Amino acid sequence: MLIIRCVEPNDIFPVIALAFETLPEPYNPSIFTQFYESYPEGFLVALNFDTIIGFLIGIKTTPNTARILMLAVKDAYRKKGIGSALLSRFLKEMKHQNITGVELEVRTSNQGALKFYQNQGFLLQGTLQQFYQNGENAYSMRKEL
Ligand SMILES: CC(C)(COP(=O)(O)OP(=O)(O)OC[C@H]1O[C@@H](n2cnc3c(N)ncnc32)[C@H](O)[C@@H]1OP(=O)(O)O)[C@@H](O)C(=O)NCCC(=O)NCCS
């Protein structure tokens, strides 16, 4: 049974483990607690019964703009609609908070995620050179709410 809800303190360690497993960027574990403390409305988890199988972290960058920093689903659970469920819950929450635009970046090599975000109505804005720690470029994307 799939549940999407806001993060709780006990979720932080499993989310860090999932980020380590699914995302190439080497995030400092302490930032996950910082995101939880600074903007819990933007930090969502997906659970299969009691197990965390996905998460999304977004922040508010201006009074009416939000930015998705991380979105990941455990490998074995992909292409089952869980990423879409996390994203639509986040967009609904942002609309509720009077956010009018959501931005994000995606690695130019990550064609799967690019396709995923385009399916969800995000438009390509441009390319950011050497955006990631390993020197890789990013596509910037935006969706109006
Ligand atoms: C990107 C990601 C979050 C998508 O999650 P997901 O649960 O697999 O996504 P969904 O099942 O909701 O997919 C929705 C649609 O996106 C598209 N899509 C998702 N992953 C895709 C892929 N790898 N290649 C092509 N299309 C893809 C599908 O067309 C799907 O449409 P469908 O319903 O017609 O099949 C997941 O692949 C992931 O965790 N990737 C690794 C981390 C990552 O790259 N995060 C994004 C950058 S931060």
The ligand as a Tripos MOL2 file, in Angstrom:
@<TRIPOS>MOLECULE
LIG
   48    50     1     0     0
SMALL
NO_CHARGES

@<TRIPOS>ATOM
      1 C1         13.0280   10.0590  -12.0510 C.3       1 LIG1
      2 C2         12.3140    9.1380  -11.0550 C.3       1 LIG1
      3 C3         12.0890    9.8630   -9.7370 C.3       1 LIG1
      4 C4         10.9390    8.7520  -11.6680 C.3       1 LIG1
      5 O1         10.2120    8.0130  -10.6960 O.3       1 LIG1
      6 P1          9.1830    6.8640  -11.1220 P.3       1 LIG1
      7 O2          8.4440    6.4390   -9.9030 O.co2     1 LIG1
      8 O3          9.8940    5.8080  -11.8700 O.co2     1 LIG1
      9 O4          8.2390    7.6880  -12.1210 O.3       1 LIG1
     10 P2          6.7640    7.3170  -12.6080 P.3       1 LIG1
     11 O5          6.5490    5.8230  -12.5400 O.co2     1 LIG1
     12 O6          5.8010    8.1580  -11.8730 O.co2     1 LIG1
     13 O7          6.8840    7.7620  -14.1430 O.3       1 LIG1
     14 C5          5.9870    8.6400  -14.7510 C.3       1 LIG1
     15 C6          6.3270    8.8150  -16.2200 C.3       1 LIG1
     16 O8          7.6630    9.3010  -16.3830 O.3       1 LIG1
     17 C7          8.3540    8.6120  -17.4230 C.3       1 LIG1
     18 N1          9.6040    8.0340  -16.9490 N.ar      1 LIG1
     19 C8          9.9420    7.7750  -15.6790 C.ar      1 LIG1
     20 N2         11.1910    7.2600  -15.6290 N.ar      1 LIG1
     21 C9         11.6190    7.2090  -16.9010 C.ar      1 LIG1
     22 C10        12.8210    6.7480  -17.5270 C.ar      1 LIG1
     23 N3         13.8490    6.2670  -16.8070 N.pl3     1 LIG1
     24 N4         12.9270    6.8210  -18.8560 N.ar      1 LIG1
     25 C11        11.9150    7.3050  -19.6080 C.ar      1 LIG1
     26 N5         10.7340    7.7400  -19.0920 N.ar      1 LIG1
     27 C12        10.6080    7.6870  -17.7630 C.ar      1 LIG1
     28 C13         7.4950    7.5040  -17.8880 C.3       1 LIG1
     29 O9          7.1650    7.8420  -19.2240 O.3       1 LIG1
     30 C14         6.2620    7.5230  -17.0100 C.3       1 LIG1
     31 O10         5.1630    7.6310  -17.8550 O.3       1 LIG1
     32 P3          4.1320    6.4010  -18.0430 P.3       1 LIG1
     33 O11         3.2460    6.4990  -16.8310 O.co2     1 LIG1
     34 O12         3.4930    6.7440  -19.3280 O.co2     1 LIG1
     35 O13         4.9680    5.1480  -18.0640 O.co2     1 LIG1
     36 C15        13.1130    7.8150  -10.8390 C.3       1 LIG1
     37 O14        13.4340    7.2440  -12.0890 O.3       1 LIG1
     38 C16        14.3920    7.9780  -10.0250 C.2       1 LIG1
     39 O15        14.3830    7.9210   -8.7910 O.2       1 LIG1
     40 N6         15.5470    8.1660  -10.7000 N.am      1 LIG1
     41 C17        16.8410    8.2900  -10.0310 C.3       1 LIG1
     42 C18        16.9850    9.6140   -9.3440 C.3       1 LIG1
     43 C19        16.7680   10.7640  -10.2920 C.2       1 LIG1
     44 O16        17.2430   10.7380  -11.4130 O.2       1 LIG1
     45 N7         16.0310   11.7890   -9.8290 N.am      1 LIG1
     46 C20        15.6790   12.9390  -10.6330 C.3       1 LIG1
     47 C21        16.7310   13.9800  -10.6400 C.3       1 LIG1
     48 S1         16.9590   14.6920   -9.0320 S.3       1 LIG1
@<TRIPOS>BOND
     1     1     2 1
     2     2     3 1
     3     2     4 1
     4     2    36 1
     5     4     5 1
     6     5     6 1
     7     6     7 2
     8     6     8 1
     9     6     9 1
    10     9    10 1
    11    10    11 2
    12    10    12 1
    13    10    13 1
    14    13    14 1
    15    14    15 1
    16    15    16 1
    17    15    30 1
    18    16    17 1
    19    17    18 1
    20    17    28 1
    21    18    19 ar
    22    18    27 ar
    23    19    20 ar
    24    20    21 ar
    25    21    22 ar
    26    21    27 ar
    27    22    23 1
    28    22    24 ar
    29    24    25 ar
    30    25    26 ar
    31    26    27 ar
    32    28    29 1
    33    28    30 1
    34    30    31 1
    35    31    32 1
    36    32    33 2
    37    32    34 1
    38    32    35 1
    39    36    37 1
    40    36    38 1
    41    38    39 2
    42    38    40 1
    43    40    41 1
    44    41    42 1
    45    42    43 1
    46    43    44 2
    47    43    45 1
    48    45    46 1
    49    46    47 1
    50    47    48 1
@<TRIPOS>SUBSTRUCTURE
     1 LIG1         1 GROUP 0 **** ****
